[in-house]
């Protein structure tokens, strides 16, 4: 599932781990992978919860990156 956020594309890759769910996020800009990971290494009871946590983590990383880049240009 792809999400667009502040000029980036976030791809979510959910997967079952036993009876729980995890979800990897991949952040891309201009079709180049910038960063990939999991939200705090947690698993969740539902796929939806795992995807929501991964999306929130990816957005926060983008927000931190935008703030850092703006701050460095001042």
PyMOL Python script that loads the backbone (N, CA, C, O; Angstrom):
from pymol import cmd

cmd.read_pdbstr("""\
ATOM      1  N   UNK A   1       0.846  -1.168   0.000  1.00  0.00           N
ATOM      2  CA  UNK A   1       0.000   0.000   0.000  1.00  0.00           C
ATOM      3  C   UNK A   1       0.898   1.240   0.000  1.00  0.00           C
ATOM      4  O   UNK A   1       1.822   1.344   0.807  1.00  0.00           O
ATOM      5  N   UNK A   2       0.620   2.175  -0.908  1.00  0.00           N
ATOM      6  CA  UNK A   2       1.427   3.391  -1.034  1.00  0.00           C
ATOM      7  C   UNK A   2       0.689   4.592  -0.457  1.00  0.00           C
ATOM      8  O   UNK A   2      -0.522   4.738  -0.618  1.00  0.00           O
ATOM      9  N   UNK A   3       1.449   5.443   0.218  1.00  0.00           N
ATOM     10  CA  UNK A   3       0.938   6.701   0.761  1.00  0.00           C
ATOM     11  C   UNK A   3       1.884   7.805   0.307  1.00  0.00           C
ATOM     12  O   UNK A   3       3.097   7.604   0.252  1.00  0.00           O
ATOM     13  N   UNK A   4       1.338   8.954  -0.014  1.00  0.00           N
ATOM     14  CA  UNK A   4       2.154  10.107  -0.395  1.00  0.00           C
ATOM     15  C   UNK A   4       2.099  11.125   0.738  1.00  0.00           C
ATOM     16  O   UNK A   4       1.031  11.443   1.262  1.00  0.00           O
ATOM     17  N   UNK A   5       3.298  11.638   1.110  1.00  0.00           N
ATOM     18  CA  UNK A   5       3.372  12.554   2.241  1.00  0.00           C
ATOM     19  C   UNK A   5       4.563  13.488   2.052  1.00  0.00           C
ATOM     20  O   UNK A   5       5.711  13.044   2.022  1.00  0.00           O
ATOM     21  N   UNK A   6       4.286  14.776   1.925  1.00  0.00           N
ATOM     22  CA  UNK A   6       5.307  15.822   1.842  1.00  0.00           C
ATOM     23  C   UNK A   6       6.401  15.511   0.807  1.00  0.00           C
ATOM     24  O   UNK A   6       7.592  15.647   1.087  1.00  0.00           O
ATOM     25  N   UNK A   7       5.976  15.094  -0.384  1.00  0.00           N
ATOM     26  CA  UNK A   7       6.920  14.834  -1.460  1.00  0.00           C
ATOM     27  C   UNK A   7       7.603  13.480  -1.403  1.00  0.00           C
ATOM     28  O   UNK A   7       8.475  13.193  -2.223  1.00  0.00           O
ATOM     29  N   UNK A   8       7.225  12.651  -0.459  1.00  0.00           N
ATOM     30  CA  UNK A   8       7.785  11.318  -0.316  1.00  0.00           C
ATOM     31  C   UNK A   8       6.699  10.281  -0.590  1.00  0.00           C
ATOM     32  O   UNK A   8       5.506  10.566  -0.489  1.00  0.00           O
ATOM     33  N   UNK A   9       7.134   9.086  -0.935  1.00  0.00           N
ATOM     34  CA  UNK A   9       6.228   7.956  -1.049  1.00  0.00           C
ATOM     35  C   UNK A   9       6.563   6.986   0.069  1.00  0.00           C
ATOM     36  O   UNK A   9       7.724   6.626   0.265  1.00  0.00           O
ATOM     37  N   UNK A  10       5.543   6.568   0.798  1.00  0.00           N
ATOM     38  CA  UNK A  10       5.712   5.598   1.874  1.00  0.00           C
ATOM     39  C   UNK A  10       5.032   4.310   1.432  1.00  0.00           C
ATOM     40  O   UNK A  10       3.832   4.283   1.159  1.00  0.00           O
ATOM     41  N   UNK A  11       5.818   3.250   1.368  1.00  0.00           N
ATOM     42  CA  UNK A  11       5.263   1.933   1.048  1.00  0.00           C
ATOM     43  C   UNK A  11       5.174   1.124   2.339  1.00  0.00           C
ATOM     44  O   UNK A  11       6.140   1.038   3.097  1.00  0.00           O
ATOM     45  N   UNK A  12       4.016   0.540   2.577  1.00  0.00           N
ATOM     46  CA  UNK A  12       3.813  -0.301   3.750  1.00  0.00           C
ATOM     47  C   UNK A  12       3.785  -1.759   3.314  1.00  0.00           C
ATOM     48  O   UNK A  12       3.097  -2.123   2.360  1.00  0.00           O
ATOM     49  N   UNK A  13       4.548  -2.595   4.030  1.00  0.00           N
ATOM     50  CA  UNK A  13       4.644  -4.012   3.691  1.00  0.00           C
ATOM     51  C   UNK A  13       4.291  -4.821   4.943  1.00  0.00           C
ATOM     52  O   UNK A  13       5.165  -5.142   5.747  1.00  0.00           O
ATOM     53  N   UNK A  14       2.993  -5.150   5.102  1.00  0.00           N
ATOM     54  CA  UNK A  14       2.575  -5.898   6.292  1.00  0.00           C
ATOM     55  C   UNK A  14       2.904  -7.388   6.158  1.00  0.00           C
ATOM     56  O   UNK A  14       3.014  -7.919   5.053  1.00  0.00           O
ATOM     57  N   UNK A  15       3.057  -8.036   7.295  1.00  0.00           N
ATOM     58  CA  UNK A  15       3.301  -9.471   7.297  1.00  0.00           C
ATOM     59  C   UNK A  15       2.913 -10.070   8.633  1.00  0.00           C
ATOM     60  O   UNK A  15       3.069  -9.445   9.682  1.00  0.00           O
ATOM     61  N   UNK A  16       2.404 -11.296   8.580  1.00  0.00           N
ATOM     62  CA  UNK A  16       2.014 -11.994   9.803  1.00  0.00           C
ATOM     63  C   UNK A  16       3.248 -12.619  10.444  1.00  0.00           C
ATOM     64  O   UNK A  16       4.113 -13.165   9.759  1.00  0.00           O
ATOM     65  N   UNK A  17       3.311 -12.528  11.762  1.00  0.00           N
ATOM     66  CA  UNK A  17       4.359 -13.173  12.554  1.00  0.00           C
ATOM     67  C   UNK A  17       3.654 -14.009  13.613  1.00  0.00           C
ATOM     68  O   UNK A  17       3.336 -13.523  14.698  1.00  0.00           O
ATOM     69  N   UNK A  18       3.417 -15.262  13.282  1.00  0.00           N
ATOM     70  CA  UNK A  18       2.607 -16.099  14.161  1.00  0.00           C
ATOM     71  C   UNK A  18       1.177 -15.597  14.139  1.00  0.00           C
ATOM     72  O   UNK A  18       0.558 -15.500  13.079  1.00  0.00           O
ATOM     73  N   UNK A  19       0.655 -15.277  15.318  1.00  0.00           N
ATOM     74  CA  UNK A  19      -0.711 -14.759  15.407  1.00  0.00           C
ATOM     75  C   UNK A  19      -0.751 -13.228  15.419  1.00  0.00           C
ATOM     76  O   UNK A  19      -1.825 -12.635  15.516  1.00  0.00           O
ATOM     77  N   UNK A  20       0.398 -12.602  15.322  1.00  0.00           N
ATOM     78  CA  UNK A  20       0.498 -11.140  15.384  1.00  0.00           C
ATOM     79  C   UNK A  20       0.885 -10.593  14.017  1.00  0.00           C
ATOM     80  O   UNK A  20       1.223 -11.349  13.107  1.00  0.00           O
ATOM     81  N   UNK A  21       0.834  -9.267  13.884  1.00  0.00           N
ATOM     82  CA  UNK A  21       1.171  -8.592  12.639  1.00  0.00           C
ATOM     83  C   UNK A  21       2.309  -7.594  12.862  1.00  0.00           C
ATOM     84  O   UNK A  21       2.399  -6.950  13.907  1.00  0.00           O
ATOM     85  N   UNK A  22       3.165  -7.487  11.860  1.00  0.00           N
ATOM     86  CA  UNK A  22       4.202  -6.457  11.812  1.00  0.00           C
ATOM     87  C   UNK A  22       4.054  -5.751  10.479  1.00  0.00           C
ATOM     88  O   UNK A  22       3.407  -6.267   9.568  1.00  0.00           O
ATOM     89  N   UNK A  23       4.649  -4.576  10.360  1.00  0.00           N
ATOM     90  CA  UNK A  23       4.565  -3.847   9.101  1.00  0.00           C
ATOM     91  C   UNK A  23       5.839  -3.040   8.895  1.00  0.00           C
ATOM     92  O   UNK A  23       6.197  -2.196   9.717  1.00  0.00           O
ATOM     93  N   UNK A  24       6.510  -3.311   7.795  1.00  0.00           N
ATOM     94  CA  UNK A  24       7.705  -2.558   7.431  1.00  0.00           C
ATOM     95  C   UNK A  24       7.288  -1.320   6.651  1.00  0.00           C
ATOM     96  O   UNK A  24       6.331  -1.356   5.878  1.00  0.00           O
ATOM     97  N   UNK A  25       8.016  -0.219   6.860  1.00  0.00           N
ATOM     98  CA  UNK A  25       7.805   0.970   6.041  1.00  0.00           C
ATOM     99  C   UNK A  25       9.053   1.183   5.187  1.00  0.00           C
ATOM    100  O   UNK A  25      10.173   0.903   5.616  1.00  0.00           O
ATOM    101  N   UNK A  26       8.838   1.684   3.971  1.00  0.00           N
ATOM    102  CA  UNK A  26       9.928   2.056   3.079  1.00  0.00           C
ATOM    103  C   UNK A  26       9.624   3.469   2.600  1.00  0.00           C
ATOM    104  O   UNK A  26       8.592   3.704   1.971  1.00  0.00           O
ATOM    105  N   UNK A  27      10.511   4.405   2.893  1.00  0.00           N
ATOM    106  CA  UNK A  27      10.324   5.804   2.500  1.00  0.00           C
ATOM    107  C   UNK A  27      11.170   6.053   1.257  1.00  0.00           C
ATOM    108  O   UNK A  27      12.375   5.800   1.243  1.00  0.00           O
ATOM    109  N   UNK A  28      10.512   6.555   0.214  1.00  0.00           N
ATOM    110  CA  UNK A  28      11.203   6.830  -1.047  1.00  0.00           C
ATOM    111  C   UNK A  28      10.972   8.271  -1.471  1.00  0.00           C
ATOM    112  O   UNK A  28       9.940   8.872  -1.173  1.00  0.00           O
ATOM    113  N   UNK A  29      11.952   8.802  -2.167  1.00  0.00           N
ATOM    114  CA  UNK A  29      11.812  10.106  -2.798  1.00  0.00           C
ATOM    115  C   UNK A  29      12.475   9.990  -4.160  1.00  0.00           C
ATOM    116  O   UNK A  29      13.610   9.526  -4.263  1.00  0.00           O
ATOM    117  N   UNK A  30      11.776  10.406  -5.197  1.00  0.00           N
ATOM    118  CA  UNK A  30      12.262  10.277  -6.572  1.00  0.00           C
ATOM    119  C   UNK A  30      12.639   8.826  -6.887  1.00  0.00           C
ATOM    120  O   UNK A  30      13.651   8.571  -7.540  1.00  0.00           O
ATOM    121  N   UNK A  31      11.820   7.880  -6.421  1.00  0.00           N
ATOM    122  CA  UNK A  31      12.009   6.439  -6.627  1.00  0.00           C
ATOM    123  C   UNK A  31      13.297   5.891  -6.034  1.00  0.00           C
ATOM    124  O   UNK A  31      13.709   4.787  -6.390  1.00  0.00           O
ATOM    125  N   UNK A  32      13.940   6.625  -5.145  1.00  0.00           N
ATOM    126  CA  UNK A  32      15.135   6.156  -4.450  1.00  0.00           C
ATOM    127  C   UNK A  32      14.765   5.904  -2.988  1.00  0.00           C
ATOM    128  O   UNK A  32      14.165   6.760  -2.338  1.00  0.00           O
ATOM    129  N   UNK A  33      15.123   4.737  -2.481  1.00  0.00           N
ATOM    130  CA  UNK A  33      14.841   4.425  -1.078  1.00  0.00           C
ATOM    131  C   UNK A  33      15.714   5.279  -0.185  1.00  0.00           C
ATOM    132  O   UNK A  33      16.937   5.293  -0.329  1.00  0.00           O
ATOM    133  N   UNK A  34      15.086   5.996   0.744  1.00  0.00           N
ATOM    134  CA  UNK A  34      15.808   6.822   1.711  1.00  0.00           C
ATOM    135  C   UNK A  34      16.032   6.062   3.014  1.00  0.00           C
ATOM    136  O   UNK A  34      17.121   6.100   3.587  1.00  0.00           O
ATOM    137  N   UNK A  35      14.990   5.371   3.475  1.00  0.00           N
ATOM    138  CA  UNK A  35      15.094   4.641   4.740  1.00  0.00           C
ATOM    139  C   UNK A  35      13.991   3.589   4.784  1.00  0.00           C
ATOM    140  O   UNK A  35      12.923   3.762   4.196  1.00  0.00           O
ATOM    141  N   UNK A  36      14.267   2.506   5.484  1.00  0.00           N
ATOM    142  CA  UNK A  36      13.268   1.458   5.692  1.00  0.00           C
ATOM    143  C   UNK A  36      13.412   0.957   7.121  1.00  0.00           C
ATOM    144  O   UNK A  36      14.495   1.011   7.704  1.00  0.00           O
ATOM    145  N   UNK A  37      12.315   0.471   7.677  1.00  0.00           N
ATOM    146  CA  UNK A  37      12.380  -0.051   9.034  1.00  0.00           C
ATOM    147  C   UNK A  37      11.025  -0.499   9.527  1.00  0.00           C
ATOM    148  O   UNK A  37      10.052  -0.576   8.777  1.00  0.00           O
ATOM    149  N   UNK A  38      10.996  -0.790  10.802  1.00  0.00           N
ATOM    150  CA  UNK A  38       9.776  -1.211  11.484  1.00  0.00           C
ATOM    151  C   UNK A  38       9.513  -0.251  12.639  1.00  0.00           C
ATOM    152  O   UNK A  38      10.458   0.285  13.218  1.00  0.00           O
ATOM    153  N   UNK A  39       8.248  -0.025  12.985  1.00  0.00           N
ATOM    154  CA  UNK A  39       7.939   0.877  14.100  1.00  0.00           C
ATOM    155  C   UNK A  39       8.307   0.252  15.445  1.00  0.00           C
ATOM    156  O   UNK A  39       7.552  -0.552  15.991  1.00  0.00           O
ATOM    157  N   UNK A  40       9.444   0.618  15.962  1.00  0.00           N
ATOM    158  CA  UNK A  40       9.900   0.187  17.283  1.00  0.00           C
ATOM    159  C   UNK A  40       9.949  -1.330  17.451  1.00  0.00           C
ATOM    160  O   UNK A  40       9.931  -1.832  18.575  1.00  0.00           O
ATOM    161  N   UNK A  41      10.011  -2.061  16.334  1.00  0.00           N
ATOM    162  CA  UNK A  41      10.136  -3.511  16.391  1.00  0.00           C
ATOM    163  C   UNK A  41       8.936  -4.222  16.989  1.00  0.00           C
ATOM    164  O   UNK A  41       9.044  -5.381  17.390  1.00  0.00           O
ATOM    165  N   UNK A  42       7.802  -3.554  17.056  1.00  0.00           N
ATOM    166  CA  UNK A  42       6.614  -4.124  17.692  1.00  0.00           C
ATOM    167  C   UNK A  42       5.785  -4.961  16.734  1.00  0.00           C
ATOM    168  O   UNK A  42       5.821  -4.774  15.518  1.00  0.00           O
ATOM    169  N   UNK A  43       5.037  -5.889  17.316  1.00  0.00           N
ATOM    170  CA  UNK A  43       4.003  -6.594  16.577  1.00  0.00           C
ATOM    171  C   UNK A  43       2.658  -6.174  17.163  1.00  0.00           C
ATOM    172  O   UNK A  43       2.575  -5.706  18.299  1.00  0.00           O
ATOM    173  N   UNK A  44       1.614  -6.352  16.366  1.00  0.00           N
ATOM    174  CA  UNK A  44       0.288  -5.857  16.729  1.00  0.00           C
ATOM    175  C   UNK A  44      -0.759  -6.941  16.513  1.00  0.00           C
ATOM    176  O   UNK A  44      -0.545  -7.886  15.754  1.00  0.00           O
ATOM    177  N   UNK A  45      -1.876  -6.794  17.181  1.00  0.00           N
ATOM    178  CA  UNK A  45      -2.949  -7.789  17.119  1.00  0.00           C
ATOM    179  C   UNK A  45      -3.624  -7.810  15.749  1.00  0.00           C
ATOM    180  O   UNK A  45      -4.099  -8.858  15.313  1.00  0.00           O
ATOM    181  N   UNK A  46      -3.671  -6.659  15.064  1.00  0.00           N
ATOM    182  CA  UNK A  46      -4.336  -6.615  13.762  1.00  0.00           C
ATOM    183  C   UNK A  46      -3.402  -6.007  12.710  1.00  0.00           C
ATOM    184  O   UNK A  46      -2.477  -5.257  13.021  1.00  0.00           O
ATOM    185  N   UNK A  47      -3.678  -6.356  11.483  1.00  0.00           N
ATOM    186  CA  UNK A  47      -2.920  -5.793  10.365  1.00  0.00           C
ATOM    187  C   UNK A  47      -3.089  -4.275  10.320  1.00  0.00           C
ATOM    188  O   UNK A  47      -2.131  -3.545  10.067  1.00  0.00           O
ATOM    189  N   UNK A  48      -4.298  -3.812  10.564  1.00  0.00           N
ATOM    190  CA  UNK A  48      -4.580  -2.375  10.523  1.00  0.00           C
ATOM    191  C   UNK A  48      -3.760  -1.612  11.559  1.00  0.00           C
ATOM    192  O   UNK A  48      -3.239  -0.535  11.271  1.00  0.00           O
ATOM    193  N   UNK A  49      -3.646  -2.173  12.766  1.00  0.00           N
ATOM    194  CA  UNK A  49      -2.843  -1.523  13.811  1.00  0.00           C
ATOM    195  C   UNK A  49      -1.368  -1.476  13.413  1.00  0.00           C
ATOM    196  O   UNK A  49      -0.688  -0.475  13.640  1.00  0.00           O
ATOM    197  N   UNK A  50      -0.883  -2.556  12.824  1.00  0.00           N
ATOM    198  CA  UNK A  50       0.521  -2.600  12.393  1.00  0.00           C
ATOM    199  C   UNK A  50       0.780  -1.572  11.299  1.00  0.00           C
ATOM    200  O   UNK A  50       1.791  -0.871  11.328  1.00  0.00           O
ATOM    201  N   UNK A  51      -0.135  -1.481  10.332  1.00  0.00           N
ATOM    202  CA  UNK A  51       0.025  -0.502   9.252  1.00  0.00           C
ATOM    203  C   UNK A  51      -0.053   0.927   9.778  1.00  0.00           C
ATOM    204  O   UNK A  51       0.722   1.783   9.352  1.00  0.00           O
ATOM    205  N   UNK A  52      -0.967   1.191  10.689  1.00  0.00           N
ATOM    206  CA  UNK A  52      -1.109   2.536  11.257  1.00  0.00           C
ATOM    207  C   UNK A  52       0.162   2.942  11.998  1.00  0.00           C
ATOM    208  O   UNK A  52       0.613   4.081  11.876  1.00  0.00           O
ATOM    209  N   UNK A  53       0.743   2.020  12.764  1.00  0.00           N
ATOM    210  CA  UNK A  53       1.974   2.321  13.511  1.00  0.00           C
ATOM    211  C   UNK A  53       3.137   2.580  12.551  1.00  0.00           C
ATOM    212  O   UNK A  53       3.926   3.498  12.771  1.00  0.00           O
ATOM    213  N   UNK A  54       3.249   1.784  11.498  1.00  0.00           N
ATOM    214  CA  UNK A  54       4.331   1.966  10.524  1.00  0.00           C
ATOM    215  C   UNK A  54       4.178   3.293   9.793  1.00  0.00           C
ATOM    216  O   UNK A  54       5.162   4.001   9.579  1.00  0.00           O
ATOM    217  N   UNK A  55       2.947   3.634   9.408  1.00  0.00           N
ATOM    218  CA  UNK A  55       2.710   4.895   8.708  1.00  0.00           C
ATOM    219  C   UNK A  55       3.028   6.084   9.612  1.00  0.00           C
ATOM    220  O   UNK A  55       3.636   7.057   9.165  1.00  0.00           O
ATOM    221  N   UNK A  56       2.625   6.013  10.873  1.00  0.00           N
ATOM    222  CA  UNK A  56       2.895   7.092  11.819  1.00  0.00           C
ATOM    223  C   UNK A  56       4.417   7.265  12.012  1.00  0.00           C
ATOM    224  O   UNK A  56       4.912   8.392  12.058  1.00  0.00           O
ATOM    225  N   UNK A  57       5.144   6.158  12.123  1.00  0.00           N
ATOM    226  CA  UNK A  57       6.595   6.223  12.309  1.00  0.00           C
ATOM    227  C   UNK A  57       7.258   6.829  11.073  1.00  0.00           C
ATOM    228  O   UNK A  57       8.140   7.679  11.199  1.00  0.00           O
ATOM    229  N   UNK A  58       6.843   6.401   9.887  1.00  0.00           N
ATOM    230  CA  UNK A  58       7.422   6.923   8.651  1.00  0.00           C
ATOM    231  C   UNK A  58       7.158   8.427   8.522  1.00  0.00           C
ATOM    232  O   UNK A  58       8.060   9.184   8.163  1.00  0.00           O
ATOM    233  N   UNK A  59       5.943   8.855   8.810  1.00  0.00           N
ATOM    234  CA  UNK A  59       5.617  10.284   8.742  1.00  0.00           C
ATOM    235  C   UNK A  59       6.436  11.090   9.739  1.00  0.00           C
ATOM    236  O   UNK A  59       6.875  12.196   9.424  1.00  0.00           O
ATOM    237  N   UNK A  60       6.649  10.552  10.936  1.00  0.00           N
ATOM    238  CA  UNK A  60       7.432  11.285  11.930  1.00  0.00           C
ATOM    239  C   UNK A  60       8.890  11.407  11.479  1.00  0.00           C
ATOM    240  O   UNK A  60       9.524  12.435  11.718  1.00  0.00           O
ATOM    241  N   UNK A  61       9.422  10.381  10.836  1.00  0.00           N
ATOM    242  CA  UNK A  61      10.789  10.460  10.315  1.00  0.00           C
ATOM    243  C   UNK A  61      10.893  11.505   9.216  1.00  0.00           C
ATOM    244  O   UNK A  61      11.878  12.241   9.151  1.00  0.00           O
ATOM    245  N   UNK A  62       9.885  11.578   8.349  1.00  0.00           N
ATOM    246  CA  UNK A  62       9.871  12.598   7.291  1.00  0.00           C
ATOM    247  C   UNK A  62       9.780  13.984   7.917  1.00  0.00           C
ATOM    248  O   UNK A  62      10.495  14.898   7.507  1.00  0.00           O
ATOM    249  N   UNK A  63       8.906  14.146   8.905  1.00  0.00           N
ATOM    250  CA  UNK A  63       8.764  15.442   9.580  1.00  0.00           C
ATOM    251  C   UNK A  63      10.077  15.867  10.235  1.00  0.00           C
ATOM    252  O   UNK A  63      10.465  17.031  10.134  1.00  0.00           O
ATOM    253  N   UNK A  64      10.761  14.949  10.899  1.00  0.00           N
ATOM    254  CA  UNK A  64      12.051  15.263  11.525  1.00  0.00           C
ATOM    255  C   UNK A  64      13.070  15.666  10.471  1.00  0.00           C
ATOM    256  O   UNK A  64      13.849  16.596  10.682  1.00  0.00           O
ATOM    257  N   UNK A  65      13.067  14.981   9.353  1.00  0.00           N
ATOM    258  CA  UNK A  65      13.991  15.269   8.261  1.00  0.00           C
ATOM    259  C   UNK A  65      13.720  16.656   7.680  1.00  0.00           C
ATOM    260  O   UNK A  65      14.655  17.403   7.393  1.00  0.00           O
ATOM    261  N   UNK A  66      12.440  17.001   7.508  1.00  0.00           N
ATOM    262  CA  UNK A  66      12.074  18.311   6.967  1.00  0.00           C
ATOM    263  C   UNK A  66      12.502  19.410   7.936  1.00  0.00           C
ATOM    264  O   UNK A  66      13.056  20.424   7.512  1.00  0.00           O
ATOM    265  N   UNK A  67      12.253  19.223   9.222  1.00  0.00           N
ATOM    266  CA  UNK A  67      12.635  20.208  10.222  1.00  0.00           C
ATOM    267  C   UNK A  67      14.152  20.369  10.253  1.00  0.00           C
ATOM    268  O   UNK A  67      14.651  21.493  10.304  1.00  0.00           O
ATOM    269  N   UNK A  68      14.882  19.274  10.222  1.00  0.00           N
ATOM    270  CA  UNK A  68      16.351  19.326  10.234  1.00  0.00           C
ATOM    271  C   UNK A  68      16.872  20.062   9.007  1.00  0.00           C
ATOM    272  O   UNK A  68      17.770  20.897   9.114  1.00  0.00           O
ATOM    273  N   UNK A  69      16.309  19.754   7.840  1.00  0.00           N
ATOM    274  CA  UNK A  69      16.757  20.394   6.601  1.00  0.00           C
ATOM    275  C   UNK A  69      16.436  21.885   6.603  1.00  0.00           C
ATOM    276  O   UNK A  69      17.242  22.688   6.134  1.00  0.00           O
ATOM    277  N   UNK A  70      15.274  22.266   7.123  1.00  0.00           N
ATOM    278  CA  UNK A  70      14.927  23.692   7.192  1.00  0.00           C
ATOM    279  C   UNK A  70      15.855  24.416   8.162  1.00  0.00           C
ATOM    280  O   UNK A  70      16.325  25.517   7.878  1.00  0.00           O
ATOM    281  N   UNK A  71      16.112  23.800   9.292  1.00  0.00           N
ATOM    282  CA  UNK A  71      16.973  24.413  10.298  1.00  0.00           C
ATOM    283  C   UNK A  71      18.395  24.606   9.806  1.00  0.00           C
ATOM    284  O   UNK A  71      19.042  25.590  10.163  1.00  0.00           O
ATOM    285  N   UNK A  72      18.891  23.686   8.992  1.00  0.00           N
ATOM    286  CA  UNK A  72      20.273  23.780   8.527  1.00  0.00           C
ATOM    287  C   UNK A  72      20.440  24.837   7.449  1.00  0.00           C
ATOM    288  O   UNK A  72      21.560  25.268   7.175  1.00  0.00           O
ATOM    289  N   UNK A  73      19.326  25.267   6.824  1.00  0.00           N
ATOM    290  CA  UNK A  73      19.458  26.275   5.766  1.00  0.00           C
ATOM    291  C   UNK A  73      19.298  27.700   6.293  1.00  0.00           C
ATOM    292  O   UNK A  73      19.420  28.657   5.527  1.00  0.00           O
ATOM    293  N   UNK A  74      19.028  27.853   7.583  1.00  0.00           N
ATOM    294  CA  UNK A  74      18.854  29.194   8.155  1.00  0.00           C
ATOM    295  C   UNK A  74      20.165  29.812   8.530  1.00  0.00           C
ATOM    296  O   UNK A  74      20.198  30.939   9.025  1.00  0.00           O
TER     297      UNK A  74
END
""", "prot")
cmd.dss("prot")
cmd.show_as("cartoon", "prot")
cmd.util.cbc("prot")
cmd.orient("prot")
